[in-house]
Structures are given as C-alpha cells and as structure tokens.
C-alpha cells in the first residue's frame, strides 16, 4: 500500500515540477531504508484482537500510522541535527549532498536541506490525516480515528518539547518517564492499538485496558531504546554518540548522575551535551554507567513496566492468538539489539 501511495504522489508531484517529484522520490527511498513497521502491525493487531476482519479498510489506517511515524522521524532528526537514519542518508542528508553542488556555502546547503526535510515531514503528517478520511469506514468511525490521531499528535509534541527542553535543565528537574510516555508510548503503542480496537468496536472498558497496556509497554520500549542508545554500539543502529552530544536526560542517565561518584559525575558532565564528545568519551560513559549500578536499575525499571503491561494484557477480553502475539512482541522488543 505504501509503495502505491508513493508512486501516486510522485506522479502527481511531477505534474507540478520535476524538483517536487525528486522530493517525493527521496521520501519513498527514506521509507524503504529501514524500520520494523511496528505501528501498522499494532494497528492491525488491535483490530484483529476484537474480531475485526475487513482488512481493506484497516490497512488504510495502518498506513496512516506509518506516515505519522515517518513524519515524526524526519522532524526528530532535524531537532537532533542528524543527517542519517537506519545507516543511510535521511531526507536532510540526501538534500544536503544535493544542495552542496549549488549552494554558496556549506551553511546554506545545510539550511536549505533542513528546510526541505521540514516540508517532507509536514507532507507526510497531512497525508496521514487524509488516509484516515479516505478509508472505507463509516463517517462516525472515521471521526473517531481522526480524533485519536489528533490526540496522539498533541501528546507526542508535548513529549518532544519536554525532551528538547530537558537538555537545558538540571537532571533532577526532568521527568524522563513522562517524556517516554508522551514522546514514544503515545504514537508507537497507544495510538495504533487503540485505533485498531476502536474500529473493531471494542467497548470503552476494553479500550481503557488497551490504553493502559499500551502505555506500560511503550514506556518499557523507550527505556530499552535508551539502553541500546548507550550500550548497543554501532550494530544497534542507534545514534549513541549523537544522543550523548545532545545531552539526553534519559532515565538511564538520571540514574547514573544520582549514583555516580564525584569522579563519575565529572565524566558525565564533561561528555553529556558536549558537541565535541568523542568515541572515547562515549566508552568512558558506558563504563561508568554500568559500574555505578545505573544500568541494572534501568533494567529493573524496564522489568517493572513490562510486568504491569502483561497484567493489563491478561485482563483484556481478546482473542488468544492476539494476546500471545502482543506478549511475544513485548518479549522480542526487550530482547532486540537494534
């Protein structure tokens, strides 16, 4: 479905100008460059869990969830000043190289590339809403799906804002769990699962339980991402050095700052938020975070959220095959290395 979507957009953009078609071609390439398609999968899984069976309709909404995800990735890379994603050039990276041949300076090339990426993210966000309204569900159902998408977007922007501002605040002033809930759990778990369940006719009680399950699972997933962001290395595909330079106030780093010796805190303070931090600095931080017990504490917190998620999952009145799939998803998410 996504391939067809991009083909149609590329053709339509070409009617305006070939340069516009090139942007859409870059967006299609970016989409195909990696990712697990977690959010579309959860949308369908939430739908099937409550006996939904019209796949022609739900796949449209699943695609909308993926477009939302891609939009947020593009914007997130802009805020983190990253030019790569999944080991390849992201949208800004593609156009940074393209514009370098014509721009008067590297600064101008960077600025124009970032502006182009911003436009790409905006396009995908707009089309996510359009796919919802073009789906074959009833007008009442589409209105519910649209409201959920709007709620998710409202929440994820709040979480993203807290994450950005957190890098300028003292460690004890940042609520890293709240950031994980609104920045990640909202659109990666709660939105997709609840959209699918709502379209299948789940009751308000079941939707409430599904949201609680998704919230706990999503926070656990983000905490695991933070672990991989530091300890996963290059094979994890995570941007370890980038996160260090941005000074991310993750739960893991907060625990390290609380538990470290004075010399350990000095290592963190010298490296976190330092745009010139090196691989050697990263390795020093890894060693300190593990030795002070912060890594073990983060693992314990992940286990706590996972246990809560599985408790809510056990209370959901859903098909056993989907319950097993959701439990397996949590297990594989915590065992992943990227």
Helices and strands as residue ranges (DSSP letters): H 2-16, H 18-32, H 38-49, H 55-80, E 84-85, E 88-89, H 91-100, H 106-134, H 139-166, G 171-173, H 176-180, I 181-190, H 191-199, H 204-231, G 234-236, H 240-246, H 251-259, H 262-271, H 279-291, H 294-315, H 320-335
